[in-house]
């Protein structure tokens, strides 16, 4: 079995090793019950039985990055109005969810890509399949039915993110162009393999993705190099947690309130988001250093406002 570990951390999980050809671990490694976030598993297709517990309930979770046509909208008012609607609508299409799901508005900081202009505004939406994913997880399905149903769940998650984008466009009174839309929690079936990606995107050579950090940290748009094949066409979706949610409950990261460099909805409180404050997350620069052989950086984005519930 081939083992590629870019995290530098010990990997001590009781995996099904029958037919397991390869394990790839990204530097955003974060512990999980059955499988850590930031892991890709490559099994021989023949004889493998789907291990739904490896992914958990949020199948189809992903991110959509869009570029606004204009940047002259009232940022604070728009973010407050979006948040009010999200609190009203906490289920079904157009619901954000809790945990590390978010909507962040960024401004272009730097780029050599001629597609971007100084002052461009972007939105990044991170959300998943919501209650549909939880229902899907409870079902016991054979392989064919699993992949048929997973396709529907992934589509629902995509539609959910686009519905959230519609809400954002409505409140900012502008339009936005989808630039990147990737899923990072799914099982892939090829002609000879079953591939689990938990908290990882699949990226072929030349394709684009985005890696955010904490709620007040920068994000980067990346392009995969040719040798991304060496790590199973798998790259991080974010910087990952350095402090578990259970440990974060014992710490008072909220004591100084939200970070001061960006806008947060006026009626949200740092105490309620203690487990998601920046101190819980790895540094972006450190993550990028560990994958620099496999990516180029297309642009750097700096945050202007963030919504987490």
VOBA-1610 file (N, C-alpha, C; in pm, whole numbers, padded with zeros to 5 digits, always signed):
BEGIN
Unk+00084-00120+00000Unk+00000+00000+00000Unk+00088+00125+00000Unk+00059+00218-00089Unk+00132+00344-00096Unk+00074+00443+00005Unk+00162+00513+00076Unk+00119+00605+00182Unk+00188+00739+00160Unk+00111+00844+00132Unk+00166+00977+00108Unk+00108+01071+00213Unk+00190+01116+00305Unk+00144+01198+00416Unk+00214+01334+00411Unk+00139+01439+00373Unk+00193+01574+00368Unk+00165+01654+00495Unk+00100+01591+00591Unk+00059+01663+00712Unk+00168+01668+00819Unk+00257+01568+00818Unk+00357+01560+00924Unk+00301+01509+01055Unk+00175+01462+01055Unk+00111+01414+01177Unk+00092+01263+01171Unk+00082+01202+01288Unk+00060+01058+01295Unk-00079+01022+01244Unk-00085+00913+01170Unk-00213+00866+01116Unk-00239+00729+01177Unk-00334+00722+01272Unk-00360+00599+01345Unk-00509+00566+01340Unk-00557+00532+01221Unk-00699+00501+01203Unk-00714+00355+01162Unk-00820+00294+01213Unk-00847+00153+01185Unk-00927+00143+01055Unk-00858+00146+00942Unk-00923+00143+00812Unk-00942+00000+00764Unk-01039-00017+00676Unk-01053-00142+00603Unk-00939-00151+00503Unk-00846-00242+00525Unk-00726-00250+00440Unk-00743-00348+00324Unk-00856-00413+00316Unk-00881-00507+00206Unk-00895-00430+00075Unk-00799-00445-00014Unk-00803-00377-00143Unk-00761-00231-00138Unk-00709-00185-00025Unk-00667-00046-00013Unk-00528-00029-00075Unk-00523+00044-00186Unk-00398+00061-00261Unk-00318+00182-00219Unk-00387+00285-00172Unk-00319+00412-00154Unk-00391+00499-00051Unk-00314+00569+00031Unk-00368+00667+00126Unk-00292+00797+00103Unk-00365+00907+00083Unk-00305+01039+00064Unk-00361+01131+00172Unk-00271+01196+00247Unk-00312+01283+00357Unk-00256+01423+00331Unk-00345+01520+00329Unk-00308+01658+00301Unk-00266+01730+00430Unk-00199+01845+00417Unk-00154+01918+00537Unk-00266+01980+00620Unk-00390+01983+00566Unk-00501+02036+00646Unk-00565+01928+00733Unk-00496+01818+00751Unk-00541+01705+00835Unk-00608+01755+00963Unk-00729+01705+00989Unk-00799+01734+01114Unk-00870+01607+01158Unk-00853+01563+01281Unk-00909+01436+01327Unk-01060+01426+01307Unk-01106+01304+01280Unk-01248+01274+01270Unk-01275+01140+01336Unk-01401+01102+01346Unk-01436+00979+01417Unk-01386+00855+01343Unk-01413+00847+01213Unk-01374+00730+01134Unk-01261+00760+01036Unk-01253+00884+00992Unk-01152+00924+00895Unk-01126+01073+00913Unk-00999+01115+00915Unk-00972+01258+00933Unk-01007+01338+00809Unk-01044+01463+00830Unk-01059+01556+00718Unk-00922+01573+00654Unk-00920+01581+00520Unk-00794+01595+00449Unk-00736+01463+00404Unk-00821+01361+00387Unk-00773+01227+00352Unk-00839+01176+00224Unk-00760+01112+00141Unk-00811+01041+00023Unk-00771+00895+00033Unk-00867+00805+00011Unk-00843+00661+00013Unk-00874+00604-00125Unk-00786+00517-00174Unk-00801+00458-00307Unk-00810+00306-00293Unk-00930+00251-00318Unk-00955+00108-00306Unk-00972+00044-00444Unk-00932-00083-00453Unk-00966-00161-00571Unk-01118-00172-00577Unk-01173-00155-00695Unk-01317-00153-00710Unk-01380-00289-00680Unk-01319-00396-00730Unk-01377-00529-00715Unk-01378-00572-00569Unk-01495-00606-00520Unk-01508-00660-00385Unk-01516-00556-00275Unk-01506-00428-00309Unk-01511-00326-00204Unk-01655-00292-00168Unk-01682-00284-00040Unk-01813-00243+00010Unk-01805-00100+00061Unk-01897-00016+00015Unk-01895+00126+00050Unk-01896+00146+00202Unk-01805+00231+00249Unk-01796+00267+00392Unk-01848+00409+00409Unk-01979+00423+00421Unk-02038+00558+00426Unk-01992+00637+00547Unk-01953+00566+00653Unk-01911+00635+00775Unk-01781+00713+00754Unk-01702+00676+00652Unk-01579+00749+00625Unk-01605+00897+00591Unk-01717+00925+00525Unk-01749+01062+00485Unk-01841+01132+00584Unk-01923+01058+00655Unk-02020+01120+00744Unk-02143+01168+00669Unk-02215+01260+00729Unk-02347+01298+00677Unk-02344+01407+00570Unk-02238+01486+00565Unk-02241+01604+00477Unk-02182+01576+00340Unk-02230+01470+00276Unk-02189+01438+00140Unk-02229+01552+00048Unk-02141+01588-00043Unk-02170+01697-00136Unk-02126+01833-00088Unk-02071+01842+00033Unk-02023+01971+00083Unk-01920+02027-00013Unk-01923+02157-00033Unk-01830+02219-00127Unk-01832+02370-00116Unk-01768+02435-00214Unk-01758+02581-00215Unk-01779+02634-00355Unk-01840+02752-00362Unk-01854+02824-00488Unk-01794+02963-00471Unk-01701+02996-00561Unk-01638+03128-00562Unk-01693+03206-00681Unk-01744+03326-00655Unk-01803+03408-00761Unk-01744+03548-00755Unk-01739+03612-00871Unk-01687+03749-00881Unk-01803+03844-00910Unk-01816+03948-00827Unk-01923+04045-00844Unk-01897+04133-00967Unk-02005+04172-01034Unk-01993+04268-01144Unk-01953+04405-01093Unk-02006+04443-00974Unk-01977+04574-00915Unk-01935+04557-00770Unk-01867+04657-00718Unk-01824+04652-00577Unk-01868+04775-00500Unk-01968+04847-00553Unk-02009+04971-00488Unk-02134+04954-00401Unk-02168+04829-00367Unk-02284+04808-00281Unk-02250+04837-00136Unk-02355+04856-00055Unk-02338+04881+00088Unk-02306+04748+00156Unk-02180+04729+00188Unk-02133+04600+00238Unk-02201+04562+00370Unk-02200+04650+00466Unk-02253+04618+00598Unk-02403+04590+00591Unk-02476+04675+00521Unk-02620+04655+00510Unk-02651+04523+00441Unk-02580+04493+00334Unk-02605+04369+00259Unk-02580+04246+00344Unk-02468+04246+00417Unk-02434+04131+00501Unk-02536+04113+00612Unk-02580+04223+00672Unk-02681+04213+00777Unk-02812+04157+00723Unk-02855+04203+00605Unk-02981+04156+00548Unk-02972+04009+00507Unk-02860+03968+00451Unk-02841+03826+00416Unk-02850+03739+00541Unk-02783+03781+00648Unk-02781+03702+00771Unk-02921+03690+00830Unk-02998+03797+00827Unk-03136+03792+00877Unk-03216+03686+00803Unk-03202+03681+00670Unk-03273+03582+00591Unk-03226+03440+00622Unk-03097+03423+00644Unk-03043+03290+00674Unk-03093+03239+00808Unk-03106+03327+00904Unk-03159+03287+01035Unk-03306+03246+01022Unk-03381+03317+00938Unk-03521+03281+00913Unk-03532+03147+00842Unk-03441+03122+00748Unk-03446+03002+00666Unk-03330+02910+00703Unk-03353+02824+00801Unk-03245+02738+00850Unk-03258+02594+00803Unk-03341+02569+00702Unk-03352+02436+00644Unk-03394+02449+00498Unk-03371+02343+00422Unk-03410+02344+00282Unk-03312+02421+00195Unk-03347+02436+00068Unk-03260+02509-00025Unk-03240+02652+00023Unk-03116+02697+00012Unk-03084+02833+00054Unk-03052+02846+00200Unk-03025+02734+00269Unk-02985+02740+00411Unk-02835+02713+00421Unk-02771+02784+00512Unk-02626+02780+00521Unk-02575+02665+00607Unk-02637+02646+00723Unk-02587+02547+00817Unk-02489+02608+00915Unk-02449+02530+01013Unk-02359+02578+01116Unk-02219+02524+01098Unk-02147+02510+01211Unk-02010+02462+01203Unk-01922+02560+01126Unk-01841+02507+01036Unk-01750+02594+00961Unk-01807+02636+00826Unk-01938+02621+00806Unk-02001+02671+00684Unk-02011+02823+00691Unk-01991+02890+00579Unk-01980+03036+00583Unk-02011+03099+00448Unk-02032+03229+00453Unk-02028+03316+00335Unk-01929+03426+00367Unk-01827+03442+00284Unk-01727+03547+00304Unk-01716+03630+00177Unk-01708+03760+00194Unk-01685+03851+00082Unk-01540+03897+00087Unk-01472+03883-00025Unk-01330+03917-00036Unk-01308+04028-00138Unk-01194+04094-00124Unk-01145+04186-00226Unk-01013+04132-00280Unk-00992+04149-00410Unk-00867+04104-00470Unk-00750+04179-00407Unk-00651+04105-00359Unk-00531+04166-00302Unk-00421+04172-00406Unk-00400+04060-00477Unk-00294+04056-00579Unk-00321+03943-00676Unk-00279+03960-00801Unk-00293+03856-00902Unk-00217+03895-01028Unk-00163+03792-01096Unk-00103+03812-01227Unk-00199+03770-01338Unk-00321+03731-01300Unk-00421+03685-01395Unk-00494+03806-01454Unk-00493+03819-01586Unk-00552+03936-01652Unk-00705+03938-01640Unk-00764+03826-01597Unk-00909+03820-01579Unk-00954+03908-01462Unk-00865+03931-01366Unk-00898+04007-01246Unk-00851+04152-01259Unk-00922+04241-01185Unk-00886+04382-01183Unk-00872+04427-01038Unk-00790+04526-01015Unk-00776+04583-00881Unk-00913+04627-00831Unk-00946+04589-00708Unk-01073+04627-00648Unk-01185+04528-00672Unk-01161+04420-00747Unk-01264+04318-00768Unk-01310+04261-00634Unk-01441+04239-00622Unk-01499+04175-00505Unk-01544+04034-00543Unk-01528+03942-00448Unk-01566+03802-00466Unk-01651+03758-00348Unk-01731+03654-00370Unk-01796+03586-00259Unk-01754+03440-00261Unk-01734+03384-00143Unk-01705+03242-00128Unk-01809+03182-00035Unk-01882+03083-00085Unk-01989+03019-00008Unk-01952+02874+00018Unk-01952+02836+00143Unk-01919+02700+00185Unk-02041+02641+00255Unk-02104+02545+00190Unk-02219+02478+00250Unk-02235+02341+00187Unk-02327+02261+00243Unk-02339+02123+00199Unk-02480+02080+00166Unk-02507+01953+00189Unk-02635+01892+00148Unk-02740+01901+00258Unk-02701+01959+00374Unk-02797+01986+00480Unk-02875+01861+00523Unk-03006+01870+00543Unk-03084+01756+00592Unk-03090+01642+00491Unk-03076+01673+00362Unk-03076+01567+00260Unk-02959+01472+00282Unk-02844+01527+00318Unk-02728+01445+00346Unk-02747+01356+00467Unk-02812+01408+00570Unk-02836+01329+00690Unk-02931+01213+00662Unk-03034+01238+00581Unk-03127+01131+00543Unk-03056+01026+00459Unk-02975+01071+00366Unk-02899+00982+00279Unk-02808+00890+00362Unk-02746+00946+00463Unk-02653+00870+00546Unk-02724+00757+00621Unk-02849+00774+00652Unk-02924+00674+00729Unk-02967+00554+00645Unk-02955+00565+00513Unk-03001+00456+00426Unk-02892+00350+00409Unk-02935+00227+00393Unk-02843+00117+00362Unk-02863+00079+00216Unk-02767+00119+00132Unk-02781+00105-00013Unk-02669+00019-00070Unk-02702-00057-00176Unk-02596-00129-00246Unk-02517-00027-00330Unk-02409-00072-00392Unk-02319+00021-00459Unk-02388+00103-00568Unk-02465+00037-00653Unk-02530+00108-00763Unk-02625+00215-00710Unk-02709+00176-00613Unk-02805+00271-00558Unk-02734+00383-00482Unk-02622+00349-00417Unk-02547+00450-00345Unk-02500+00560-00439Unk-02438+00521-00550Unk-02385+00623-00641Unk-02496+00697-00715Unk-02606+00630-00744Unk-02720+00699-00803Unk-02771+00807-00707Unk-02785+00770-00580Unk-02838+00863-00481Unk-02736+00972-00448Unk-02607+00936-00443Unk-02504+01035-00414Unk-02504+01145-00520Unk-02525+01106-00647Unk-02532+01207-00753Unk-02642+01308-00728Unk-02756+01261-00680Unk-02868+01350-00650Unk-02835+01440-00530Unk-02768+01384-00431Unk-02732+01461-00312Unk-02631+01570-00348Unk-02533+01536-00430Unk-02433+01635-00471Unk-02500+01748-00550Unk-02593+01713-00639Unk-02666+01816-00714Unk-02745+01906-00620Unk-02807+01847-00518Unk-02883+01927-00422Unk-02790+02026-00350Unk-02672+01979-00312Unk-02576+02066-00243Unk-02530+02179-00334Unk-02508+02148-00462Unk-02471+02252-00559Unk-02584+02354-00572Unk-02707+02305-00587Unk-02824+02394-00598Unk-02840+02480-00473Unk-02808+02422-00357Unk-02818+02497-00232Unk-02721+02614-00231Unk-02598+02590-00274Unk-02499+02698-00277Unk-02540+02807-00378Unk-02594+02765-00491Unk-02636+02863-00592Unk-02756+02943-00543Unk-02842+02881-00464Unk-02954+02953-00403Unk-02903+03057-00304Unk-02803+03021-00227Unk-02741+03117-00135Unk-02678+03232-00214Unk-02618+03200-00327Unk-02558+03305-00410Unk-02666+03398-00465Unk-02781+03342-00503Unk-02893+03426-00549Unk-02935+03525-00441Unk-02941+03477-00316Unk-02977+03565-00204Unk-02875+03677-00189Unk-02749+03641-00198Unk-02642+03741-00186Unk-02650+03844-00298Unk-02673+03798-00419Unk-02687+03891-00532Unk-02807+03984-00513Unk-02915+03928-00461Unk-03036+04008-00439Unk-03009+04120-00339Unk-02941+04087-00229Unk-02920+04187-00124Unk-02811+04287-00160Unk-02715+04250-00244Unk-02612+04344-00287Unk-02656+04424-00409Unk-02771+04383-00467Unk-02826+04450-00586Unk-02727+04453-00702Unk-02657+04341-00718Unk-02567+04326-00830Unk-02565+04181-00875Unk-02495+04152-00981Unk-02482+04016-01030Unk-02341+03966-01004Unk-02325+03834-01009Unk-02191+03778-00993Unk-02174+03659-01086Unk-02052+03637-01127Unk-02018+03529-01219Unk-01950+03417-01141Unk-02003+03296-01152Unk-01941+03181-01086Unk-01807+03153-01153Unk-01703+03149-01072Unk-01566+03128-01123Unk-01516+02988-01091Unk-01544+02940-00970Unk-01502+02806-00927Unk-01616+02744-00847Unk-01645+02618-00872Unk-01746+02546-00793Unk-01699+02402-00777Unk-01651+02368-00659Unk-01596+02235-00633Unk-01662+02167-00514Unk-01672+02035-00521Unk-01719+01952-00410Unk-01599+01890-00341Unk-01605+01879-00208Unk-01490+01824-00136Unk-01526+01717-00033Unk-01641+01653-00050Unk-01678+01542+00039Unk-01763+01443-00041Unk-01699+01342-00101Unk-01771+01252-00191Unk-01689+01127-00218Unk-01755+01029-00277Unk-01687+00907-00322Unk-01690+00906-00475Unk-01576+00879-00535Unk-01565+00869-00680Unk-01552+00722-00720Unk-01619+00685-00828Unk-01606+00550-00882Unk-01547+00558-01023Unk-01429+00499-01041Unk-01367+00494-01173Unk-01381+00351-01227Unk-01318+00324-01339Unk-01328+00192-01400Unk-01267+00083-01312Unk-01172+00120-01225Unk-01107+00017-01145Unk-01086+00055-00997Unk-01133+00172-00957Unk-01112+00214-00818Unk-01237+00278-00757Unk-01243+00271-00625Unk-01336+00349-00544Unk-01250+00446-00463Unk-01277+00576-00477Unk-01192+00678-00416Unk-01275+00764-00320Unk-01232+00769-00195Unk-01296+00854-00094Unk-01215+00983-00082Unk-01284+01095-00089Unk-01219+01223-00062Unk-01298+01293+00047Unk-01237+01303+00163Unk-01302+01370+00277Unk-01232+01503+00302Unk-01303+01611+00271Unk-01242+01743+00284Unk-01134+01768+00182Unk-01141+01699+00069Unk-01044+01719-00039Unk-01117+01741-00170Unk-01061+01828-00252Unk-01113+01847-00386Unk-01037+01758-00483Unk-01104+01718-00592Unk-01037+01652-00703Unk-00999+01760-00803Unk-00872+01768-00837Unk-00825+01872-00927Unk-00727+01812-01028Unk-00765+01815-01155Unk-00676+01772-01261Unk-00576+01882-01295Unk-00472+01847-01366Unk-00371+01944-01404Unk-00434+02062-01478Unk-00400+02183-01434Unk-00450+02304-01499Unk-00581+02355-01443Unk-00649+02276-01361Unk-00777+02319-01307Unk-00758+02408-01184Unk-00864+02486-01154Unk-00859+02586-01048Unk-00939+02545-00925Unk-00895+02593-00811Unk-00974+02582-00688Unk-00937+02698-00598Unk-00999+02703-00481Unk-00973+02808-00385Unk-00948+02747-00248Unk-00853+02804-00175Unk-00822+02759-00039Unk-00838+02877+00055Unk-00944+02878+00137Unk-00959+02983+00239Unk-00888+02942+00367Unk-00875+03038+00458Unk-00817+03007+00589Unk-00925+03030+00695Unk-00900+03118+00790Unk-00999+03144+00893Unk-01096+03253+00848Unk-01194+03284+00933Unk-01297+03381+00897Unk-01241+03520+00869Unk-01125+03554+00921Unk-01066+03685+00897Unk-00934+03676+00822Unk-00905+03556+00770Unk-00779+03535+00700Unk-00794+03538+00549Unk-00683+03542+00481Unk-00683+03548+00335Unk-00722+03414+00275Unk-00757+03419+00147Unk-00781+03300+00067Unk-00696+03310-00059Unk-00666+03197-00120Unk-00590+03197-00245Unk-00662+03114-00350Unk-00655+03161-00474Unk-00700+03082-00588Unk-00579+03008-00641Unk-00591+02878-00655Unk-00478+02795-00695Unk-00506+02725-00828Unk-00399+02688-00898Unk-00407+02607-01019Unk-00317+02485-01001Unk-00370+02367-01032Unk-00294+02243-01014Unk-00186+02229-01120Unk-00068+02188-01076Unk+00043+02158-01168Unk+00027+02017-01225Unk+00111+01984-01322Unk+00103+01853-01387Unk+00125+01738-01289Unk+00213+01760-01190Unk+00246+01649-01100Unk+00145+01630-00988Unk+00028+01694-00998Unk-00078+01669-00899Unk-00120+01522-00901Unk-00087+01453-01009Unk-00115+01309-01018Unk-00046+01233-00905Unk+00070+01282-00860Unk+00146+01213-00755Unk+00068+01206-00623Unk-00026+01296-00604Unk-00106+01297-00480Unk-00252+01265-00511Unk-00272+01185-00615Unk-00405+01134-00645Unk-00503+01240-00689Unk-00453+01344-00758Unk-00539+01454-00805Unk-00624+01510-00690Unk-00564+01517-00572Unk-00636+01560-00452Unk-00561+01674-00385Unk-00636+01780-00348Unk-00576+01897-00283Unk-00668+01948-00172Unk-00612+02023-00075Unk-00693+02071+00038Unk-00804+02165-00006Unk-00914+02165+00069Unk-01022+02261+00045Unk-01010+02381+00137Unk-00923+02372+00239Unk-00907+02482+00335Unk-00780+02452+00416Unk-00754+02534+00517Unk-00633+02513+00596Unk-00652+02410+00708Unk-00775+02381+00745Unk-00800+02278+00846Unk-00787+02329+00989Unk-00850+02255+01078Unk-00847+02291+01220Unk-00716+02249+01284Unk-00664+02333+01375Unk-00552+02291+01458Unk-00599+02261+01600Unk-00720+02305+01633Unk-00780+02277+01764Unk-00917+02217+01741Unk-00943+02101+01798Unk-01070+02034+01778Unk-01183+02115+01841Unk-01304+02090+01794Unk-01418+02161+01851Unk-01435+02130+02000Unk-01411+02004+02037Unk-01426+01968+02179Unk-01325+02041+02265Unk-01201+02055+02217Unk-01100+02128+02294Unk-01132+02278+02295Unk-01184+02328+02182Unk-01215+02471+02174Unk-01321+02512+02274Unk-01409+02419+02311Unk-01513+02449+02409Unk-01455+02486+02545Unk-01331+02444+02571Unk-01267+02473+02699Unk-01188+02604+02698Unk-01184+02671+02582Unk-01105+02792+02568Unk-01196+02912+02540Unk-01153+03030+02582Unk-01233+03151+02565Unk-01176+03239+02454Unk-01176+03187+02333Unk-01126+03264+02221Unk-01210+03389+02194Unk-01334+03388+02244Unk-01428+03495+02216Unk-01406+03617+02304Unk-01314+03610+02398Unk-01303+03715+02500Unk-01272+03853+02441Unk-01207+03858+02326Unk-01176+03986+02261Unk-01273+04015+02146Unk-01378+03937+02135Unk-01477+03960+02031Unk-01431+03910+01895Unk-01500+03954+01791Unk-01463+03916+01655Unk-01336+03988+01611Unk-01265+03934+01511Unk-01152+04007+01453Unk-01197+04145+01404Unk-01110+04244+01416Unk-01148+04382+01387Unk-01129+04420+01240Unk-01063+04335+01161Unk-01028+04376+01026Unk-01140+04358+00925Unk-01250+04292+00963Unk-01361+04271+00869Unk-01495+04293+00939Unk-01601+04301+00858Unk-01734+04324+00913Unk-01804+04192+00941Unk-01870+04185+01057Unk-01957+04074+01092Unk-02098+04129+01118Unk-02201+04048+01094Unk-02337+04095+01122Unk-02348+04144+01265Unk-02412+04257+01284Unk-02410+04325+01413Unk-02478+04246+01524Unk-02567+04151+01488Unk-02643+04079+01591Unk-02587+03939+01618Unk-02470+03907+01563Unk-02403+03781+01597Unk-02297+03809+01704Unk-02271+03709+01788Unk-02179+03725+01899Unk-02065+03623+01890Unk-01944+03673+01918Unk-01826+03587+01910Unk-01836+03467+02004Unk-01900+03485+02117Unk-01914+03375+02213Unk-01985+03255+02149Unk-02084+03283+02063Unk-02160+03176+02000Unk-02083+03107+01888Unk-01973+03170+01842Unk-01890+03112+01736Unk-01749+03085+01786Unk-01736+03066+01916Unk-01604+03045+01977Unk-01524+02936+01906Unk-01591+02828+01868Unk-01521+02713+01808Unk-01478+02738+01665Unk-01522+02849+01605Unk-01487+02879+01466Unk-01400+03003+01452Unk-01362+03064+01562Unk-01277+03183+01555Unk-01138+03148+01502Unk-01064+03245+01449Unk-00938+03216+01378Unk-00837+03133+01455Unk-00836+03146+01587Unk-00736+03071+01666Unk-00748+02920+01650Unk-00864+02873+01602Unk-00885+02729+01587Unk-00824+02671+01460Unk-00778+02758+01369Unk-00741+02711+01235Unk-00592+02726+01204Unk-00544+02640+01117Unk-00405+02643+01074Unk-00376+02768+00991Unk-00249+02804+00987Unk-00202+02919+00911Unk-00197+02886+00761Unk-00248+02976+00678Unk-00252+02952+00533Unk-00113+02935+00474Unk-00021+03018+00514Unk+00114+03013+00459Unk+00179+02877+00483Unk+00158+02821+00602Unk+00216+02691+00634Unk+00158+02579+00551Unk+00027+02586+00524Unk-00037+02484+00439Unk+00013+02493+00297Unk+00022+02615+00244Unk+00066+02634+00105Unk+00209+02586+00086Unk+00294+02605+00186Unk+00433+02563+00175Unk+00443+02413+00153Unk+00353+02336+00214Unk+00358+02190+00205Unk+00304+02136+00073Unk+00233+02221-00003Unk+00180+02174-00132Unk+00235+02256-00249Unk+00341+02332-00225Unk+00392+02423-00328Unk+00442+02349-00452Unk+00479+02222-00439Unk+00525+02145-00556Unk+00411+02110-00649Unk+00286+02124-00603Unk+00171+02075-00680Unk+00078+02186-00728Unk+00105+02311-00690Unk+00013+02420-00727Unk+00090+02545-00767Unk+00022+02632-00840Unk+00064+02771-00853Unk-00048+02858-00796Unk-00013+02975-00747Unk-00112+03066-00689Unk-00152+03168-00795Unk-00282+03171-00826Unk-00336+03260-00928Unk-00373+03396-00871Unk-00417+03400-00747Unk-00460+03525-00686Unk-00468+03510-00535Unk-00452+03621-00466Unk-00471+03627-00321Unk-00586+03722-00291Unk-00676+03677-00203Unk-00796+03753-00169Unk-00792+03790-00021Unk-00833+03911+00011Unk-00837+03954+00150Unk-00983+03975+00193Unk-01021+03930+00313Unk-01163+03933+00353Unk-01213+04072+00387Unk-01339+04096+00353Unk-01406+04223+00386Unk-01521+04202+00484Unk-01589+04086+00474Unk-01701+04057+00563Unk-01723+03907+00566Unk-01779+03856+00677Unk-01799+03712+00689Unk-01927+03683+00766Unk-01996+03576+00723Unk-02117+03529+00789Unk-02098+03384+00830Unk-02114+03355+00957Unk-02120+03220+01010Unk-02232+03216+01112Unk-02305+03105+01116Unk-02420+03098+01206Unk-02397+02996+01318
//
